[in-house]
Amino acid sequence: MVVPFLPDAEKLAAVRDALPAVSAGIYLNTGSVGPLPAETAAAMAELTDYELRLGRAHVDYFEAFLERLAEARGAVAAVIGADVDSVAISHSTSQAMNLAVWSVDLRPGDRIVTTTAEHPGALGPVMVAAGRFGAEMVAVDVGDGGDDETTLQALEAAIVPGTRLVALSHVLYTTGGRLPIAKIAELAHARGALVAVDGAQAVGAIPVSVVDLGVDFYAVPGQKWLLGPEGTAALWVSPAVLERAEQSVVGWFNFERISETEVVPWPDARRFDDTNFYKPAVVGLARSCGWLSMYVGLPWIHERGQAMAALAAERLSAIAGVELLTPRDRMATLVTFRIAGWDSESILAELASRTFAIARTIPALDAVRLSVGFFTTEAEIERVAAAIELIASHTPASLPPRTRLTILGQGDG
C-alpha cells in the first residue's frame, strides 16, 4: 500500500510494487507510455467485467458513467491546478491540440508560429490548419531549448502583427529542454496571439499550473507521465477564451441542449469534450490521476523524478564519447544523448540486450532518449550508464558480444 508519508526507501519500494511493469525491465520510456498502476488496471477490469456480465445499454449505467467522466475531469484539474469547469476530456494529446488549433478563427494571411522541435501531434494540426485556411506557418529554431533568452528572441522576431496562434511544447520531446512558457505567453498576448501548449512531456513529470503559465490552451496526455490508459487525454481551456473559441468536433457530449431549432453548447469546457468514450479508460484515467495525487503525492513525484533525471544526465555527461543533448539547467525528466561512432538504433539494441532497458530513439537527432521516472532507482541508472560507458569505449565492430547463458540440452554438443 502506498501512502504519502512513508520514508523514501519504503515509499519507493511500495510504488514499484504497485507498478508491475517496472519489474519487466529498466523502464525508461514513460515519455511514450507509462507503466500502468495495478490499482488502475483493477478498476478498468472491474468495469469491463460489468459490461460483459450485465451489458452496457442500461440508462443507469450511462448516467453513472457521466459521474465517472466528471471524476476524470476533476482528477486532471487537480494535477494541473485548474478549475474543473475548464477541463475537457479527449482521446489523445494530438486530438487535444487539434481541438485547440481548430478553435481559432483563422483567416488567409494570418500567421501561426511554432518551433522546429515539435512532435507531429502538435505540428500536424498546425500545418493542416494553415494549409486549409491560407494562413502562414512559421517554425522557429529554438535549438535544444536550453537558452531562454535565445528562445524568446527568436519567438519575438516571429510573433509579428497578424499572428493569431502560437503552438508549441512545454518540454521538447526531442532534447527534453523546458521552454519558458509563461514568458512566451506574455509576449504572444501582447501581440494579439493565442497560445496552445503541448504538455505531453510536462504534466506528471514537473509541476504544472496552467493558470500561472497564462496560456489559452493546454493539452494533457493520460498515458504518459500520468500513468493512465492509452486513448485518454484532456484539454484545458482558459475561461478568458472559452466563448470565442470555436467548436470543430461535436457530438452529444458537447451540448447542454440541441434540437432542429436550438443549439446550446455547454457553458464550460465540456463543449470541447470528445464525441464518445471507452468507459473503462475514462475510469482508469481518473484512478491513475487520483493515485498519483492522493497516495504517492505530486510534490514527491516531481522532486524525485527530476532528481533521478539530473543524476542520469550528470552520469552520462562524464562518459567520454557521449554527447548529452539535454540542456542540464533547463531539463525536466527526459535525457537525450548520442555516442560517437554509433547510430541510435544500434545503441538502443545494445542497451536492451545488455540491461533490459526500455527506451526509444529520436530519429530526427539520431539519438537515444531516456525517460527517467520517479520510480526509477539509482541502481537502474548506474546499470544503464555502465552499459553506455562500455558501448562508448568501443566501435560497433569492436564491442564484445554479450555473454549468453547456455541452456542444457540446447547446445551444440
C-alpha positions in Angstrom: 0.0 0.0 0.0 1.4 3.4 -1.0 0.8 6.2 1.5 2.2 9.8 1.2 4.3 9.9 4.4 6.4 6.7 4.2 10.2 7.1 4.4 11.6 7.4 0.9 13.1 3.9 0.7 9.9 2.3 1.8 7.8 4.5 -0.4 9.8 3.8 -3.5 9.5 0.0 -2.8 5.7 0.3 -2.4 5.4 2.4 -5.5 7.4 -0.1 -7.6 5.3 -3.0 -6.2 2.2 -1.0 -7.4 3.7 -0.7 -10.9 4.3 -4.3 -12.0 5.7 -3.3 -15.4 8.8 -1.8 -13.9 10.0 -5.3 -13.0 9.9 -6.4 -16.6 13.0 -4.3 -17.4 14.5 -0.9 -16.7 11.5 1.2 -17.6 12.8 4.3 -19.4 10.1 5.1 -21.9 7.3 6.8 -19.9 7.6 9.7 -22.4 5.9 7.4 -24.8 3.7 5.4 -22.4 4.0 5.0 -18.7 3.6 1.8 -16.5 0.0 1.2 -15.5 -0.7 1.1 -11.8 -2.2 -2.2 -10.6 -5.0 -0.2 -9.0 -5.9 1.4 -12.3 -5.8 -1.9 -14.1 -8.1 -3.5 -11.5 -10.6 -0.6 -11.7 -10.7 -1.0 -15.5 -11.0 -4.7 -15.3 -13.9 -4.4 -12.9 -15.9 -2.2 -15.3 -15.0 -4.4 -18.3 -16.3 -7.4 -16.4 -19.5 -5.5 -15.5 -20.0 -4.7 -19.2 -19.5 -8.3 -20.1 -21.9 -9.7 -17.5 -24.6 -7.0 -17.3 -24.2 -5.2 -20.6 -23.7 -1.6 -21.5 -27.1 -0.4 -22.6 -29.0 0.4 -19.4 -29.6 4.1 -18.9 -28.5 3.9 -15.3 -25.1 2.7 -16.5 -24.7 5.6 -18.8 -25.8 8.1 -16.1 -23.3 6.6 -13.7 -20.6 7.0 -16.4 -21.3 10.7 -16.6 -20.3 10.8 -12.9 -17.1 8.9 -13.7 -16.4 11.4 -16.5 -16.8 14.3 -14.1 -14.4 12.5 -11.7 -11.8 12.2 -14.5 -12.2 15.9 -15.2 -11.7 16.8 -11.6 -8.7 14.4 -11.2 -7.0 16.1 -14.2 -7.9 19.6 -12.9 -6.2 18.8 -9.6 -3.0 17.8 -11.3 -2.7 20.9 -13.4 -4.0 23.4 -10.8 -7.2 24.2 -12.7 -10.9 24.7 -12.2 -12.8 21.6 -13.1 -15.1 23.6 -15.5 -12.0 24.4 -17.6 -11.1 20.8 -18.5 -12.4 18.9 -21.5 -11.7 15.1 -21.8 -10.2 13.9 -25.0 -8.6 10.8 -26.5 -5.1 11.9 -27.1 -2.7 14.9 -26.8 -2.8 15.1 -30.5 -6.6 15.4 -30.5 -6.5 18.0 -27.8 -4.0 20.0 -29.9 -6.4 19.6 -32.9 -9.3 20.9 -30.8 -7.2 23.9 -29.7 -5.8 24.8 -33.1 -9.1 24.4 -34.9 -10.9 26.6 -32.3 -9.0 29.6 -33.6 -10.8 31.6 -36.3 -8.0 31.6 -38.8 -8.2 33.7 -42.0 -6.0 33.9 -45.1 -2.8 35.8 -44.3 -2.9 35.1 -40.6 0.3 33.7 -39.0 0.8 30.6 -36.8 4.1 30.4 -35.0 5.5 27.0 -33.8 9.0 25.6 -33.4 11.2 23.2 -35.3 11.2 20.7 -32.4 7.5 19.8 -32.2 6.0 16.4 -32.1 3.8 15.5 -35.1 0.9 15.6 -32.7 1.3 19.4 -32.4 2.9 20.1 -35.8 0.4 18.2 -37.8 -2.7 20.2 -36.7 -0.8 23.5 -37.3 0.3 22.5 -40.8 -3.2 21.3 -41.9 -5.0 24.3 -40.4 -2.6 26.7 -42.1 -3.0 25.0 -45.4 -6.7 24.9 -45.2 -7.3 28.5 -44.2 -4.4 30.1 -46.2 -2.5 31.0 -43.1 1.3 31.3 -42.9 3.1 28.9 -40.7 6.5 29.9 -39.3 8.6 27.3 -37.4 11.2 28.9 -35.1 14.5 27.2 -34.3 14.8 27.1 -30.5 17.9 24.9 -30.5 17.9 22.4 -27.6 15.5 24.6 -25.6 18.2 25.4 -23.1 18.7 29.1 -23.6 15.6 31.1 -22.6 17.0 34.4 -23.9 17.7 32.9 -27.3 14.3 31.2 -27.4 12.5 34.4 -26.5 14.5 36.5 -29.0 13.7 34.0 -31.8 10.0 34.0 -31.0 9.8 37.7 -30.6 11.1 38.1 -34.2 8.5 35.6 -35.4 5.4 36.8 -33.5 4.6 39.8 -35.6 1.3 41.7 -36.0 -1.2 39.3 -37.7 0.0 36.3 -35.6 -3.2 34.6 -34.4 -1.7 31.5 -32.7 1.5 30.3 -31.1 1.5 26.5 -30.7 4.5 24.8 -29.0 5.6 22.3 -26.4 6.2 22.9 -22.7 9.0 20.3 -22.8 10.6 19.4 -26.1 10.1 15.7 -26.8 13.5 15.7 -28.7 16.1 17.1 -26.3 13.9 17.4 -23.2 14.5 21.1 -23.0 11.9 23.1 -20.9 10.7 26.2 -22.7 9.8 29.5 -20.8 6.1 29.2 -21.5 4.9 31.9 -19.1 7.2 34.5 -20.8 6.3 33.2 -24.2 2.6 33.6 -23.4 3.1 37.1 -22.2 4.9 38.0 -25.4 2.3 36.4 -27.6 -0.7 38.0 -25.8 1.0 41.4 -26.1 0.9 41.0 -29.8 -2.6 39.6 -30.0 -1.9 35.9 -30.4 -3.4 33.0 -28.5 -1.1 30.3 -27.1 -1.7 26.5 -27.3 0.7 24.3 -25.4 1.5 20.6 -25.9 2.1 19.4 -22.3 2.9 15.7 -23.3 6.3 15.7 -21.6 5.4 18.0 -18.7 2.2 17.0 -16.9 3.0 14.5 -14.3 6.8 15.0 -14.7 7.2 18.5 -13.5 4.9 20.9 -11.6 2.4 22.5 -13.9 0.0 25.3 -13.0 -1.9 26.2 -16.2 -3.3 29.4 -14.6 0.2 30.6 -13.7 1.5 29.8 -17.1 -1.0 32.3 -18.6 -1.7 30.3 -21.7 -5.0 29.8 -23.5 -5.0 26.0 -24.2 -3.0 23.3 -22.6 -3.1 19.7 -23.9 -2.7 16.9 -21.3 -1.8 13.3 -22.1 -3.3 10.5 -20.0 -1.0 7.6 -20.9 2.4 9.1 -20.3 3.5 10.7 -17.0 0.0 10.4 -15.5 0.3 6.6 -15.9 -3.3 6.3 -17.3 -4.6 4.0 -20.1 -4.0 4.8 -23.7 -6.7 6.7 -25.5 -7.1 9.3 -22.8 -6.2 12.9 -22.6 -7.5 16.3 -21.7 -7.6 19.9 -22.9 -7.5 22.8 -20.5 -9.3 25.9 -22.0 -8.8 29.3 -20.3 -12.1 30.9 -19.3 -10.8 34.1 -21.0 -11.1 32.5 -24.4 -13.9 30.0 -23.9 -16.7 32.0 -25.5 -14.7 32.9 -28.6 -13.0 29.5 -29.2 -14.9 27.7 -31.9 -16.1 24.1 -31.8 -14.8 21.9 -34.5 -15.6 18.4 -33.4 -19.0 18.0 -31.9 -21.5 15.3 -30.7 -23.9 14.5 -28.0 -21.5 15.3 -25.2 -20.9 18.9 -26.2 -24.3 20.4 -25.9 -26.5 21.4 -23.0 -29.4 21.3 -25.4 -29.6 20.5 -29.1 -32.6 20.2 -31.5 -33.5 21.1 -35.0 -34.3 24.6 -33.9 -31.9 25.2 -30.9 -28.2 24.6 -30.4 -26.8 25.4 -26.9 -23.2 24.3 -26.2 -22.2 23.7 -22.6 -21.1 27.0 -20.9 -17.9 25.4 -19.8 -15.1 23.3 -21.4 -17.4 20.3 -21.8 -18.2 21.9 -25.2 -14.8 20.6 -26.3 -15.1 17.1 -24.9 -14.5 14.3 -27.4 -17.6 12.7 -29.0 -17.6 9.4 -27.2 -15.5 7.4 -24.7 -14.3 3.9 -23.9 -15.7 3.9 -20.3 -13.1 1.7 -18.6 -10.4 4.0 -20.0 -12.0 7.1 -18.5 -12.3 5.3 -15.1 -8.6 4.4 -15.5 -7.5 7.9 -16.2 -9.4 9.2 -13.0 -7.9 6.3 -10.9 -4.3 6.9 -12.1 -4.5 10.7 -11.5 -6.1 10.1 -8.1 -3.5 7.5 -7.1 -0.6 9.9 -8.1 -2.2 12.9 -6.3 -3.6 11.4 -3.2 -1.4 8.3 -2.4 2.0 8.9 -4.0 2.0 12.7 -3.8 2.7 15.1 -6.7 5.5 17.0 -4.9 7.4 13.8 -4.2 6.8 12.6 -7.8 8.1 15.8 -9.3 11.1 16.2 -7.0 12.2 12.6 -7.2 11.7 12.3 -11.0 13.7 15.4 -11.7 16.4 14.4 -9.3 16.8 11.0 -10.9 16.9 12.6 -14.4 19.5 15.0 -13.3 21.6 12.1 -11.9 21.3 10.3 -15.2 22.4 13.4 -17.1 25.3 14.0 -14.8 26.5 10.4 -15.1 26.2 10.3 -18.9 27.9 13.7 -19.4 31.0 12.4 -17.7 31.4 9.5 -20.2 34.0 10.0 -22.9 32.4 9.8 -26.4 28.8 10.6 -25.1 27.2 13.8 -26.3 24.4 14.9 -23.9 21.7 16.8 -25.9 19.5 17.6 -23.0 20.2 21.1 -21.5 21.0 20.3 -17.9 19.8 23.7 -16.4 16.5 23.6 -18.4 15.6 19.9 -18.2 12.6 18.0 -17.0 12.8 14.2 -16.9 13.9 13.4 -20.4 17.6 12.6 -21.1 18.7 12.5 -24.7 22.2 11.5 -25.9 24.4 10.3 -28.7 27.5 8.1 -28.7 30.3 8.9 -31.2 30.6 6.3 -34.0 27.2 4.7 -33.2 23.8 5.1 -34.7 20.9 5.4 -32.3 19.2 2.1 -33.2 22.3 0.2 -32.5 22.8 1.9 -29.2 19.2 1.1 -28.2 19.6 -2.5 -29.3 22.7 -2.9 -27.2 21.1 -1.3 -24.1 18.1 -3.6 -24.5 20.1 -6.7 -24.8 22.6 -5.9 -22.0 20.4 -4.2 -19.4 16.8 -4.9 -20.5 16.4 -1.1 -20.8 13.1 0.0 -22.4 13.8 3.4 -24.1 13.3 4.9 -27.6 15.2 6.7 -30.3 14.7 10.2 -31.6 15.2 9.7 -35.3 15.5 13.4 -36.2 18.5 13.7 -33.9 19.8 10.1 -34.4 19.8 10.0 -30.6 18.5 7.8 -27.8 16.0 9.2 -25.2 15.7 8.0 -21.7 12.5 8.9 -19.8 13.5 8.8 -16.2 10.6 8.3 -13.8 10.0 8.9 -10.1 10.0 5.1 -9.8 13.5 4.8 -11.4 16.2 3.7 -9.0 19.8 4.9 -8.7 20.9 1.3 -9.3 19.0 1.2 -12.6 20.6 4.5 -13.7 24.0 3.1 -12.9 23.4 -0.1 -14.7 22.3 1.7 -17.9 25.2 4.2 -17.5 27.7 1.4 -17.2 26.4 -0.2 -20.3 26.6 3.2 -22.2 30.2 3.6 -20.9 31.0 0.2 -22.3 29.4 0.9 -25.7 31.1 4.3 -25.9 34.5 2.7 -25.3 34.1 0.6 -28.5 33.1 0.8 -32.1 30.2 -1.4 -33.3 32.8 -3.8 -34.7 35.0 -4.0 -31.6 32.3 -4.3 -28.9 32.5 -7.7 -27.3 29.3 -9.8 -27.7 27.0 -10.0 -24.7 27.6 -13.2 -22.7 24.7 -15.6 -23.2 23.6 -18.4 -20.9 23.7 -21.9 -22.5 20.6 -23.8 -21.7 21.2 -27.5 -21.1 20.1 -29.6 -24.0 20.2 -26.7 -26.4 23.9 -26.5 -27.0 25.9 -28.0 -29.9 27.3 -31.0 -28.0 
